[in-house]
Amino acid sequence: MHVIDDSCIACGACSDSCPSGAIDMDDNVGHFSIDPDKCTDCGDCVDACPMGSISEG
């Protein structure tokens, strides 16, 4: 599974790139987060993130 760290600037590029709809804004942390139950580990979000905020967790 992939995770988004605190360097996320909430631009939404990862969410737009996710084919499984696993990435949504998490108001509790102030940036996007990945739902592990929906994530298919395709890695599209990693390539889409301009900040390099997404890694395997």
N, CA, C and O atoms as a Maestro MAE file, in Angstrom:
{
 s_m_m2io_version
 :::
 2.0.0
}

f_m_ct {
 s_m_title
 :::
 protein
 m_atom[228] {
  # First column is atom index #
  i_m_mmod_type
  r_m_x_coord
  r_m_y_coord
  r_m_z_coord
  i_m_residue_number
  s_m_chain_name
  s_m_pdb_residue_name
  s_m_pdb_atom_name
  i_m_atomic_number
  :::
  1 25 0.830 -1.180 0.000 1 A "MET " " N  " 7
  2 3 0.000 0.000 0.000 1 A "MET " " CA " 6
  3 2 0.873 1.242 0.000 1 A "MET " " C  " 6
  4 15 1.988 1.232 0.522 1 A "MET " " O  " 8
  5 25 0.367 2.290 -0.578 2 A "HIS " " N  " 7
  6 3 1.071 3.561 -0.606 2 A "HIS " " CA " 6
  7 2 0.492 4.501 0.456 2 A "HIS " " C  " 6
  8 15 -0.673 4.385 0.837 2 A "HIS " " O  " 8
  9 25 1.320 5.426 0.920 3 A "VAL " " N  " 7
  10 3 0.902 6.418 1.910 3 A "VAL " " CA " 6
  11 2 1.351 7.799 1.451 3 A "VAL " " C  " 6
  12 15 2.305 7.939 0.686 3 A "VAL " " O  " 8
  13 25 0.645 8.814 1.936 4 A "ILE " " N  " 7
  14 3 0.956 10.203 1.626 4 A "ILE " " CA " 6
  15 2 1.482 10.864 2.887 4 A "ILE " " C  " 6
  16 15 0.843 10.806 3.938 4 A "ILE " " O  " 8
  17 25 2.658 11.498 2.782 5 A "ASP " " N  " 7
  18 3 3.240 12.119 3.973 5 A "ASP " " CA " 6
  19 2 2.842 13.594 4.088 5 A "ASP " " C  " 6
  20 15 2.088 14.106 3.260 5 A "ASP " " O  " 8
  21 25 3.353 14.269 5.119 6 A "ASP " " N  " 7
  22 3 2.979 15.642 5.431 6 A "ASP " " CA " 6
  23 2 3.493 16.677 4.439 6 A "ASP " " C  " 6
  24 15 3.147 17.853 4.552 6 A "ASP " " O  " 8
  25 25 4.312 16.271 3.468 7 A "SER " " N  " 7
  26 3 4.773 17.246 2.473 7 A "SER " " CA " 6
  27 2 3.715 17.478 1.390 7 A "SER " " C  " 6
  28 15 3.918 18.297 0.494 7 A "SER " " O  " 8
  29 25 2.596 16.767 1.467 8 A "CYS " " N  " 7
  30 3 1.482 16.928 0.524 8 A "CYS " " CA " 6
  31 2 0.971 18.365 0.576 8 A "CYS " " C  " 6
  32 15 0.745 18.916 1.653 8 A "CYS " " O  " 8
  33 25 0.791 18.970 -0.610 9 A "ILE " " N  " 7
  34 3 0.267 20.331 -0.687 9 A "ILE " " CA " 6
  35 2 -1.206 20.357 -1.084 9 A "ILE " " C  " 6
  36 15 -1.747 21.422 -1.380 9 A "ILE " " O  " 8
  37 25 -1.858 19.196 -1.092 10 A "ALA " " N  " 7
  38 3 -3.287 19.057 -1.374 10 A "ALA " " CA " 6
  39 2 -3.670 19.598 -2.746 10 A "ALA " " C  " 6
  40 15 -4.704 20.248 -2.897 10 A "ALA " " O  " 8
  41 25 -2.832 19.328 -3.744 11 A "CYS " " N  " 7
  42 3 -3.113 19.813 -5.100 11 A "CYS " " CA " 6
  43 2 -4.145 18.948 -5.815 11 A "CYS " " C  " 6
  44 15 -4.806 19.417 -6.741 11 A "CYS " " O  " 8
  45 25 -4.292 17.691 -5.397 12 A "GLY " " N  " 7
  46 3 -5.283 16.798 -5.975 12 A "GLY " " CA " 6
  47 2 -4.813 15.978 -7.157 12 A "GLY " " C  " 6
  48 15 -5.591 15.199 -7.707 12 A "GLY " " O  " 8
  49 25 -3.558 16.131 -7.568 13 A "ALA " " N  " 7
  50 3 -3.048 15.372 -8.713 13 A "ALA " " CA " 6
  51 2 -3.123 13.874 -8.467 13 A "ALA " " C  " 6
  52 15 -3.442 13.112 -9.380 13 A "ALA " " O  " 8
  53 25 -2.838 13.452 -7.262 14 A "CYS " " N  " 7
  54 3 -2.882 12.018 -6.940 14 A "CYS " " CA " 6
  55 2 -4.302 11.489 -7.039 14 A "CYS " " C  " 6
  56 15 -4.536 10.426 -7.613 14 A "CYS " " O  " 8
  57 25 -5.237 12.224 -6.486 15 A "SER " " N  " 7
  58 3 -6.632 11.806 -6.512 15 A "SER " " CA " 6
  59 2 -7.146 11.707 -7.943 15 A "SER " " C  " 6
  60 15 -7.858 10.765 -8.289 15 A "SER " " O  " 8
  61 25 -6.784 12.676 -8.767 16 A "ASP " " N  " 7
  62 3 -7.206 12.669 -10.163 16 A "ASP " " CA " 6
  63 2 -6.630 11.480 -10.925 16 A "ASP " " C  " 6
  64 15 -7.247 10.993 -11.872 16 A "ASP " " O  " 8
  65 25 -5.455 11.011 -10.519 17 A "SER " " N  " 7
  66 3 -4.787 9.934 -11.241 17 A "SER " " CA " 6
  67 2 -5.182 8.540 -10.771 17 A "SER " " C  " 6
  68 15 -4.855 7.553 -11.429 17 A "SER " " O  " 8
  69 25 -5.869 8.447 -9.657 18 A "CYS " " N  " 7
  70 3 -6.172 7.142 -9.048 18 A "CYS " " CA " 6
  71 2 -7.342 6.444 -9.746 18 A "CYS " " C  " 6
  72 15 -8.476 6.918 -9.686 18 A "CYS " " O  " 8
  73 25 -7.062 5.312 -10.411 19 A "PRO " " N  " 7
  74 3 -8.132 4.610 -11.130 19 A "PRO " " CA " 6
  75 2 -9.140 3.897 -10.219 19 A "PRO " " C  " 6
  76 15 -10.235 3.548 -10.660 19 A "PRO " " O  " 8
  77 25 -8.773 3.684 -8.959 20 A "SER " " N  " 7
  78 3 -9.682 2.972 -8.054 20 A "SER " " CA " 6
  79 2 -10.415 3.897 -7.092 20 A "SER " " C  " 6
  80 15 -11.192 3.428 -6.259 20 A "SER " " O  " 8
  81 25 -10.183 5.203 -7.191 21 A "GLY " " N  " 7
  82 3 -10.875 6.151 -6.317 21 A "GLY " " CA " 6
  83 2 -10.494 6.010 -4.863 21 A "GLY " " C  " 6
  84 15 -11.320 6.236 -3.978 21 A "GLY " " O  " 8
  85 25 -9.252 5.640 -4.604 22 A "ALA " " N  " 7
  86 3 -8.810 5.376 -3.235 22 A "ALA " " CA " 6
  87 2 -8.268 6.599 -2.511 22 A "ALA " " C  " 6
  88 15 -7.941 6.514 -1.328 22 A "ALA " " O  " 8
  89 25 -8.165 7.733 -3.192 23 A "ILE " " N  " 7
  90 3 -7.534 8.899 -2.584 23 A "ILE " " CA " 6
  91 2 -8.537 10.035 -2.432 23 A "ILE " " C  " 6
  92 15 -9.152 10.476 -3.403 23 A "ILE " " O  " 8
  93 25 -8.689 10.499 -1.197 24 A "ASP " " N  " 7
  94 3 -9.607 11.588 -0.872 24 A "ASP " " CA " 6
  95 2 -8.958 12.549 0.109 24 A "ASP " " C  " 6
  96 15 -7.989 12.206 0.787 24 A "ASP " " O  " 8
  97 25 -9.505 13.759 0.175 25 A "MET " " N  " 7
  98 3 -9.028 14.740 1.148 25 A "MET " " CA " 6
  99 2 -9.375 14.245 2.543 25 A "MET " " C  " 6
  100 15 -10.497 13.806 2.798 25 A "MET " " O  " 8
  101 25 -8.406 14.322 3.439 26 A "ASP " " N  " 7
  102 3 -8.605 13.944 4.840 26 A "ASP " " CA " 6
  103 2 -8.491 15.205 5.674 26 A "ASP " " C  " 6
  104 15 -7.386 15.665 5.963 26 A "ASP " " O  " 8
  105 25 -9.619 15.762 6.061 27 A "ASP " " N  " 7
  106 3 -9.623 17.010 6.813 27 A "ASP " " CA " 6
  107 2 -8.951 16.877 8.170 27 A "ASP " " C  " 6
  108 15 -8.517 17.879 8.741 27 A "ASP " " O  " 8
  109 25 -8.856 15.669 8.696 28 A "ASN " " N  " 7
  110 3 -8.210 15.460 9.989 28 A "ASN " " CA " 6
  111 2 -6.709 15.692 9.937 28 A "ASN " " C  " 6
  112 15 -6.106 16.072 10.941 28 A "ASN " " O  " 8
  113 25 -6.091 15.466 8.767 29 A "VAL " " N  " 7
  114 3 -4.644 15.667 8.640 29 A "VAL " " CA " 6
  115 2 -4.305 16.844 7.733 29 A "VAL " " C  " 6
  116 15 -3.144 17.247 7.656 29 A "VAL " " O  " 8
  117 25 -5.305 17.403 7.042 30 A "GLY " " N  " 7
  118 3 -5.085 18.585 6.217 30 A "GLY " " CA " 6
  119 2 -4.499 18.313 4.846 30 A "GLY " " C  " 6
  120 15 -4.045 19.238 4.173 30 A "GLY " " O  " 8
  121 25 -4.502 17.054 4.422 31 A "HIS " " N  " 7
  122 3 -4.057 16.712 3.080 31 A "HIS " " CA " 6
  123 2 -4.728 15.426 2.638 31 A "HIS " " C  " 6
  124 15 -5.520 14.847 3.381 31 A "HIS " " O  " 8
  125 25 -4.418 14.980 1.438 32 A "PHE " " N  " 7
  126 3 -5.030 13.766 0.916 32 A "PHE " " CA " 6
  127 2 -4.502 12.533 1.641 32 A "PHE " " C  " 6
  128 15 -3.396 12.537 2.182 32 A "PHE " " O  " 8
  129 25 -5.315 11.478 1.640 33 A "SER " " N  " 7
  130 3 -4.892 10.200 2.202 33 A "SER " " CA " 6
  131 2 -5.433 9.076 1.327 33 A "SER " " C  " 6
  132 15 -6.373 9.266 0.554 33 A "SER " " O  " 8
  133 25 -4.823 7.908 1.463 34 A "ILE " " N  " 7
  134 3 -5.157 6.757 0.634 34 A "ILE " " CA " 6
  135 2 -5.892 5.717 1.464 34 A "ILE " " C  " 6
  136 15 -5.430 5.320 2.534 34 A "ILE " " O  " 8
  137 25 -7.038 5.280 0.963 35 A "ASP " " N  " 7
  138 3 -7.828 4.243 1.618 35 A "ASP " " CA " 6
  139 2 -7.190 2.888 1.289 35 A "ASP " " C  " 6
  140 15 -7.201 2.468 0.132 35 A "ASP " " O  " 8
  141 25 -6.640 2.209 2.286 36 A "PRO " " N  " 7
  142 3 -5.950 0.940 2.021 36 A "PRO " " CA " 6
  143 2 -6.865 -0.157 1.489 36 A "PRO " " C  " 6
  144 15 -6.397 -1.091 0.838 36 A "PRO " " O  " 8
  145 25 -8.155 -0.053 1.760 37 A "ASP " " N  " 7
  146 3 -9.092 -1.061 1.272 37 A "ASP " " CA " 6
  147 2 -9.394 -0.904 -0.219 37 A "ASP " " C  " 6
  148 15 -9.813 -1.858 -0.873 37 A "ASP " " O  " 8
  149 25 -9.181 0.294 -0.751 38 A "LYS " " N  " 7
  150 3 -9.448 0.548 -2.167 38 A "LYS " " CA " 6
  151 2 -8.176 0.577 -3.009 38 A "LYS " " C  " 6
  152 15 -8.237 0.356 -4.218 38 A "LYS " " O  " 8
  153 25 -7.031 0.844 -2.398 39 A "CYS " " N  " 7
  154 3 -5.762 0.980 -3.118 39 A "CYS " " CA " 6
  155 2 -5.359 -0.351 -3.750 39 A "CYS " " C  " 6
  156 15 -5.368 -1.391 -3.092 39 A "CYS " " O  " 8
  157 25 -5.006 -0.303 -5.032 40 A "THR " " N  " 7
  158 3 -4.575 -1.512 -5.746 40 A "THR " " CA " 6
  159 2 -3.066 -1.535 -5.962 40 A "THR " " C  " 6
  160 15 -2.560 -2.417 -6.656 40 A "THR " " O  " 8
  161 25 -2.345 -0.587 -5.384 41 A "ASP " " N  " 7
  162 3 -0.885 -0.493 -5.500 41 A "ASP " " CA " 6
  163 2 -0.401 -0.339 -6.938 41 A "ASP " " C  " 6
  164 15 0.657 -0.857 -7.295 41 A "ASP " " O  " 8
  165 25 -1.168 0.369 -7.763 42 A "CYS " " N  " 7
  166 3 -0.776 0.544 -9.161 42 A "CYS " " CA " 6
  167 2 0.389 1.521 -9.313 42 A "CYS " " C  " 6
  168 15 1.163 1.416 -10.265 42 A "CYS " " O  " 8
  169 25 0.521 2.484 -8.371 43 A "GLY " " N  " 7
  170 3 1.611 3.444 -8.412 43 A "GLY " " CA " 6
  171 2 1.358 4.679 -9.253 43 A "GLY " " C  " 6
  172 15 2.241 5.529 -9.370 43 A "GLY " " O  " 8
  173 25 0.176 4.805 -9.845 44 A "ASP " " N  " 7
  174 3 -0.125 5.991 -10.652 44 A "ASP " " CA " 6
  175 2 -0.009 7.271 -9.835 44 A "ASP " " C  " 6
  176 15 0.431 8.298 -10.352 44 A "ASP " " O  " 8
  177 25 -0.394 7.219 -8.583 45 A "CYS " " N  " 7
  178 3 -0.340 8.398 -7.720 45 A "CYS " " CA " 6
  179 2 1.092 8.848 -7.461 45 A "CYS " " C  " 6
  180 15 1.365 10.045 -7.377 45 A "CYS " " O  " 8
  181 25 1.993 7.901 -7.338 46 A "VAL " " N  " 7
  182 3 3.409 8.219 -7.099 46 A "VAL " " CA " 6
  183 2 3.947 9.050 -8.246 46 A "VAL " " C  " 6
  184 15 4.624 10.055 -8.027 46 A "VAL " " O  " 8
  185 25 3.650 8.636 -9.466 47 A "ASP " " N  " 7
  186 3 4.094 9.369 -10.643 47 A "ASP " " CA " 6
  187 2 3.417 10.720 -10.789 47 A "ASP " " C  " 6
  188 15 4.019 11.653 -11.319 47 A "ASP " " O  " 8
  189 25 2.176 10.845 -10.329 48 A "ALA " " N  " 7
  190 3 1.410 12.080 -10.476 48 A "ALA " " CA " 6
  191 2 1.785 13.157 -9.455 48 A "ALA " " C  " 6
  192 15 1.596 14.346 -9.716 48 A "ALA " " O  " 8
  193 25 2.307 12.760 -8.314 49 A "CYS " " N  " 7
  194 3 2.561 13.719 -7.222 49 A "CYS " " CA " 6
  195 2 3.757 14.613 -7.534 49 A "CYS " " C  " 6
  196 15 4.875 14.119 -7.682 49 A "CYS " " O  " 8
  197 25 3.534 15.927 -7.636 50 A "PRO " " N  " 7
  198 3 4.641 16.850 -7.945 50 A "PRO " " CA " 6
  199 2 5.598 17.060 -6.769 50 A "PRO " " C  " 6
  200 15 6.708 17.558 -6.960 50 A "PRO " " O  " 8
  201 25 5.181 16.686 -5.559 51 A "MET " " N  " 7
  202 3 5.990 16.909 -4.368 51 A "MET " " CA " 6
  203 2 6.757 15.663 -3.919 51 A "MET " " C  " 6
  204 15 7.587 15.743 -3.013 51 A "MET " " O  " 8
  205 25 6.491 14.524 -4.537 52 A "GLY " " N  " 7
  206 3 7.136 13.280 -4.096 52 A "GLY " " CA " 6
  207 2 6.658 12.867 -2.721 52 A "GLY " " C  " 6
  208 15 7.422 12.291 -1.947 52 A "GLY " " O  " 8
  209 25 5.411 13.151 -2.408 53 A "SER " " N  " 7
  210 3 4.858 12.902 -1.074 53 A "SER " " CA " 6
  211 2 4.339 11.495 -0.871 53 A "SER " " C  " 6
  212 15 3.930 11.145 0.236 53 A "SER " " O  " 8
  213 25 4.345 10.673 -1.923 54 A "ILE " " N  " 7
  214 3 3.743 9.353 -1.834 54 A "ILE " " CA " 6
  215 2 4.805 8.280 -1.944 54 A "ILE " " C  " 6
  216 15 5.648 8.301 -2.841 54 A "ILE " " O  " 8
  217 25 4.748 7.347 -1.018 55 A "SER " " N  " 7
  218 3 5.705 6.251 -1.017 55 A "SER " " CA " 6
  219 2 5.019 4.972 -0.549 55 A "SER " " C  " 6
  220 15 3.891 5.008 -0.058 55 A "SER " " O  " 8
  221 25 5.703 3.849 -0.704 56 A "GLU " " N  " 7
  222 3 5.147 2.607 -0.191 56 A "GLU " " CA " 6
  223 2 5.250 2.613 1.314 56 A "GLU " " C  " 6
  224 15 6.295 2.939 1.876 56 A "GLU " " O  " 8
  225 25 4.170 2.253 1.959 57 A "GLY " " N  " 7
  226 3 4.149 2.312 3.405 57 A "GLY " " CA " 6
  227 2 4.151 0.988 4.072 57 A "GLY " " C  " 6
  228 15 4.134 0.915 5.300 57 A "GLY " " O  " 8
  :::
 }
 m_bond[227] {
  # First column is bond index #
  i_m_from
  i_m_to
  i_m_order
  :::
  1 1 2 1
  2 2 3 1
  3 3 4 2
  4 3 5 1
  5 5 6 1
  6 6 7 1
  7 7 8 2
  8 7 9 1
  9 9 10 1
  10 10 11 1
  11 11 12 2
  12 11 13 1
  13 13 14 1
  14 14 15 1
  15 15 16 2
  16 15 17 1
  17 17 18 1
  18 18 19 1
  19 19 20 2
  20 19 21 1
  21 21 22 1
  22 22 23 1
  23 23 24 2
  24 23 25 1
  25 25 26 1
  26 26 27 1
  27 27 28 2
  28 27 29 1
  29 29 30 1
  30 30 31 1
  31 31 32 2
  32 31 33 1
  33 33 34 1
  34 34 35 1
  35 35 36 2
  36 35 37 1
  37 37 38 1
  38 38 39 1
  39 39 40 2
  40 39 41 1
  41 41 42 1
  42 42 43 1
  43 43 44 2
  44 43 45 1
  45 45 46 1
  46 46 47 1
  47 47 48 2
  48 47 49 1
  49 49 50 1
  50 50 51 1
  51 51 52 2
  52 51 53 1
  53 53 54 1
  54 54 55 1
  55 55 56 2
  56 55 57 1
  57 57 58 1
  58 58 59 1
  59 59 60 2
  60 59 61 1
  61 61 62 1
  62 62 63 1
  63 63 64 2
  64 63 65 1
  65 65 66 1
  66 66 67 1
  67 67 68 2
  68 67 69 1
  69 69 70 1
  70 70 71 1
  71 71 72 2
  72 71 73 1
  73 73 74 1
  74 74 75 1
  75 75 76 2
  76 75 77 1
  77 77 78 1
  78 78 79 1
  79 79 80 2
  80 79 81 1
  81 81 82 1
  82 82 83 1
  83 83 84 2
  84 83 85 1
  85 85 86 1
  86 86 87 1
  87 87 88 2
  88 87 89 1
  89 89 90 1
  90 90 91 1
  91 91 92 2
  92 91 93 1
  93 93 94 1
  94 94 95 1
  95 95 96 2
  96 95 97 1
  97 97 98 1
  98 98 99 1
  99 99 100 2
  100 99 101 1
  101 101 102 1
  102 102 103 1
  103 103 104 2
  104 103 105 1
  105 105 106 1
  106 106 107 1
  107 107 108 2
  108 107 109 1
  109 109 110 1
  110 110 111 1
  111 111 112 2
  112 111 113 1
  113 113 114 1
  114 114 115 1
  115 115 116 2
  116 115 117 1
  117 117 118 1
  118 118 119 1
  119 119 120 2
  120 119 121 1
  121 121 122 1
  122 122 123 1
  123 123 124 2
  124 123 125 1
  125 125 126 1
  126 126 127 1
  127 127 128 2
  128 127 129 1
  129 129 130 1
  130 130 131 1
  131 131 132 2
  132 131 133 1
  133 133 134 1
  134 134 135 1
  135 135 136 2
  136 135 137 1
  137 137 138 1
  138 138 139 1
  139 139 140 2
  140 139 141 1
  141 141 142 1
  142 142 143 1
  143 143 144 2
  144 143 145 1
  145 145 146 1
  146 146 147 1
  147 147 148 2
  148 147 149 1
  149 149 150 1
  150 150 151 1
  151 151 152 2
  152 151 153 1
  153 153 154 1
  154 154 155 1
  155 155 156 2
  156 155 157 1
  157 157 158 1
  158 158 159 1
  159 159 160 2
  160 159 161 1
  161 161 162 1
  162 162 163 1
  163 163 164 2
  164 163 165 1
  165 165 166 1
  166 166 167 1
  167 167 168 2
  168 167 169 1
  169 169 170 1
  170 170 171 1
  171 171 172 2
  172 171 173 1
  173 173 174 1
  174 174 175 1
  175 175 176 2
  176 175 177 1
  177 177 178 1
  178 178 179 1
  179 179 180 2
  180 179 181 1
  181 181 182 1
  182 182 183 1
  183 183 184 2
  184 183 185 1
  185 185 186 1
  186 186 187 1
  187 187 188 2
  188 187 189 1
  189 189 190 1
  190 190 191 1
  191 191 192 2
  192 191 193 1
  193 193 194 1
  194 194 195 1
  195 195 196 2
  196 195 197 1
  197 197 198 1
  198 198 199 1
  199 199 200 2
  200 199 201 1
  201 201 202 1
  202 202 203 1
  203 203 204 2
  204 203 205 1
  205 205 206 1
  206 206 207 1
  207 207 208 2
  208 207 209 1
  209 209 210 1
  210 210 211 1
  211 211 212 2
  212 211 213 1
  213 213 214 1
  214 214 215 1
  215 215 216 2
  216 215 217 1
  217 217 218 1
  218 218 219 1
  219 219 220 2
  220 219 221 1
  221 221 222 1
  222 222 223 1
  223 223 224 2
  224 223 225 1
  225 225 226 1
  226 226 227 1
  227 227 228 2
  :::
 }
}
